[in-house]
Each structure stands twice: as C-alpha cells, then as structure tokens.
C-alpha cells in the first residue's frame, strides 16, 4: 500500500522526492522512496545507503529502518533532494 501511495505522490509532483514511512514491528519503519525525475541521485542509490535498501532508479525502498536511524534518514533525504 505504501508503494502505491508513493507512486501517486510521485505522479502528482514528479519534480520532488517522496518518502512514505510505515511503522513496522519492533519500532522500525519500512520506507518507500521515489526520486524526482531528472536528478543526479537515483532512489536506489539513496536507499542502498541503508542496510536493507534496494530497488530501482526512480522507485526504491528500505525494508527495515530502525527507529534510532529515523533522524539520520530524514537529514540524508533532505540533503539528497532539497526542497
């Protein structure tokens, strides 16, 4: 469901990056990331910064983002795609 929602966000505003975080077991999150079109950093390259990240150039994700990594994720996401 979060991937579908992330896709809709991306289609509605393709020049922006989008991340949908869904709480999962043990206080962690699953994350769906959509990269903006015509950008230097792909969604998969961003998500591979995290242990369980992977995917494709425009649509990728992180299977398990530990709660203590959330602030770091948000900082990196904002730095990767400002605006």
C-alpha positions as CSV (number, residue, x, y, z in Angstrom):
1,X,0.0,0.0,0.0
2,X,2.8,2.5,0.8
3,X,4.4,1.9,-2.6
4,X,1.1,2.7,-4.3
5,X,0.8,5.8,-2.3
6,X,4.4,6.8,-3.0
7,X,3.7,6.3,-6.7
8,X,0.7,8.6,-6.6
9,X,2.7,11.3,-4.8
10,X,5.4,11.0,-7.5
11,X,2.9,11.2,-10.3
12,X,1.3,14.3,-8.8
13,X,4.6,16.1,-8.3
14,X,7.4,14.4,-10.3
15,X,10.0,17.1,-9.7
16,X,10.1,16.3,-5.9
17,X,11.3,13.4,-4.0
18,X,8.9,11.4,-1.8
19,X,9.3,9.1,1.1
20,X,6.5,7.1,2.7
21,X,7.3,5.6,6.1
22,X,5.2,2.9,7.5
23,X,5.6,1.7,11.1
24,X,6.6,-2.0,11.4
25,X,7.3,-4.5,14.1
26,X,9.8,-3.6,16.9
27,X,9.6,0.2,16.4
28,X,11.1,0.2,13.0
29,X,9.8,1.5,9.6
30,X,9.5,0.3,6.1
31,X,10.2,3.1,3.6
32,X,9.2,3.7,0.0
33,X,11.2,6.3,-1.8
34,X,10.5,7.9,-5.1
35,X,13.2,10.1,-6.7
36,X,12.4,13.2,-8.7
37,X,12.8,12.9,-12.4
38,X,16.0,14.4,-14.0
39,X,18.1,14.2,-10.8
40,X,21.6,13.1,-10.3
41,X,20.8,10.7,-7.4
42,X,18.6,7.7,-8.0
43,X,16.2,6.3,-5.4
44,X,18.1,3.0,-5.3
45,X,21.5,4.7,-4.8
46,X,20.0,6.6,-1.9
47,X,18.3,3.6,-0.3
48,X,21.5,1.5,-0.6
49,X,23.0,3.8,2.0
50,X,20.9,1.7,4.4
51,X,21.5,-1.9,5.2
52,X,18.1,-3.2,3.8
53,X,17.8,-0.7,1.0
54,X,17.4,-1.6,-2.7
55,X,15.1,-1.2,-5.7
56,X,15.2,0.7,-9.0
57,X,16.3,4.2,-10.2
58,X,13.1,6.0,-9.6
59,X,11.4,3.7,-7.1
60,X,13.2,2.0,-4.2
61,X,12.8,1.3,-0.6
62,X,14.2,0.3,2.7
63,X,12.8,-2.9,4.2
64,X,13.7,-2.1,7.8
65,X,14.8,1.3,9.1
66,X,15.4,1.2,12.8
67,X,13.7,4.0,14.8
68,X,17.1,5.3,16.0
69,X,18.1,5.9,12.4
70,X,15.0,7.9,11.5
71,X,16.5,11.4,12.2
72,X,19.6,10.4,10.2
73,X,17.3,9.2,7.3
74,X,15.4,12.5,7.3
75,X,18.6,14.5,7.3
76,X,20.1,12.5,4.4
77,X,16.8,12.6,2.5
78,X,16.7,16.4,2.8
79,X,20.3,16.8,1.8
80,X,19.9,14.4,-1.2
81,X,16.9,16.2,-2.6
82,X,16.5,19.7,-1.1
83,X,13.2,21.5,-1.4
